[in-house]
Amino acid sequence: MTSNTVADWCRFSTANISFIDPGAPWQNAYVESFNGKLRDELLGIEIFTTLLEAKIMAEDYRQDYNQNRSNSSLGYLTPHEFK
């Protein structure tokens, strides 16, 4: 209930939200959706032994997400095709 009150206050005042709280989809549903998929499909199932390994695997995931995975909200196009 608090988040709805804050969101309404921001919408009807001159204040803006300058950051997105973790787990607050009302602030940016698209980013929260991606973050949930990233946690479920990469971060939650992999064990990284180095920072370089994590960066490489995250980049591979990003490319796969943007170029190979269709999205129903984009008319079943990939983000790359939609762009």
C-alpha positions as CSV (number, residue, x, y, z in Angstrom):
1,M,0.0,0.0,0.0
2,T,2.9,2.4,0.7
3,S,4.3,2.0,-2.8
4,N,0.9,2.9,-4.4
5,T,0.7,6.0,-2.2
6,V,4.3,7.1,-3.1
7,A,3.7,6.4,-6.8
8,D,0.5,8.5,-6.8
9,W,2.3,11.3,-4.9
10,C,5.1,11.3,-7.5
11,R,2.6,11.3,-10.4
12,F,0.7,14.3,-9.1
13,S,3.6,16.4,-7.8
14,T,6.8,17.7,-9.3
15,A,8.9,15.0,-7.7
16,N,10.4,12.3,-9.8
17,I,11.7,8.8,-8.9
18,S,15.4,9.0,-9.3
19,F,16.2,5.3,-8.7
20,I,14.4,1.9,-8.9
21,D,14.1,0.0,-5.6
22,P,14.9,-3.7,-5.9
23,G,11.7,-5.7,-6.3
24,A,9.6,-2.6,-7.1
25,P,8.0,-3.4,-10.5
26,W,5.7,-0.4,-10.3
27,Q,8.8,1.7,-11.0
28,N,9.9,-0.1,-14.2
29,A,8.1,-3.3,-15.1
30,Y,10.3,-4.0,-18.1
31,V,13.6,-3.9,-16.1
32,E,12.1,-5.9,-13.3
33,S,10.9,-8.5,-15.8
34,F,14.4,-8.8,-17.3
35,N,16.1,-8.8,-13.9
36,G,13.8,-11.7,-12.8
37,K,14.7,-13.7,-15.9
38,L,18.4,-12.9,-15.4
39,R,18.3,-14.1,-11.8
40,D,16.3,-17.3,-12.6
41,E,18.2,-18.3,-15.8
42,L,21.8,-17.2,-15.1
43,L,22.6,-15.9,-11.6
44,G,20.6,-18.5,-9.7
45,I,22.1,-21.5,-11.5
46,E,25.7,-20.6,-12.2
47,I,28.7,-20.4,-9.8
48,F,31.2,-17.9,-11.0
49,T,34.9,-18.5,-10.0
50,T,36.2,-15.1,-11.4
51,L,34.8,-11.7,-12.3
52,L,35.9,-12.3,-15.9
53,E,33.9,-15.5,-16.1
54,A,30.8,-13.7,-14.8
55,K,31.2,-10.9,-17.3
56,I,31.6,-13.3,-20.2
57,M,28.6,-15.3,-19.2
58,A,26.5,-12.2,-18.6
59,E,27.4,-10.9,-22.1
60,D,26.5,-14.2,-23.7
61,Y,23.2,-14.2,-21.8
62,R,22.5,-10.6,-23.0
63,Q,23.2,-11.4,-26.6
64,D,21.0,-14.5,-26.5
65,Y,18.2,-12.5,-24.8
66,N,18.3,-9.6,-27.3
67,Q,18.9,-11.6,-30.5
68,N,17.4,-15.0,-30.2
69,R,14.5,-14.9,-27.8
70,S,11.1,-13.7,-29.0
71,N,8.9,-11.6,-26.7
72,S,5.1,-11.6,-26.8
73,S,4.9,-7.9,-25.9
74,L,7.0,-7.1,-29.0
75,G,4.7,-9.1,-31.3
76,Y,6.8,-12.2,-30.9
77,L,9.9,-10.5,-32.3
78,T,13.3,-10.5,-30.6
79,P,14.3,-7.1,-29.1
80,H,16.9,-6.8,-31.9
81,E,14.3,-7.4,-34.6
82,F,11.9,-5.0,-33.0
83,K,14.5,-2.3,-32.9
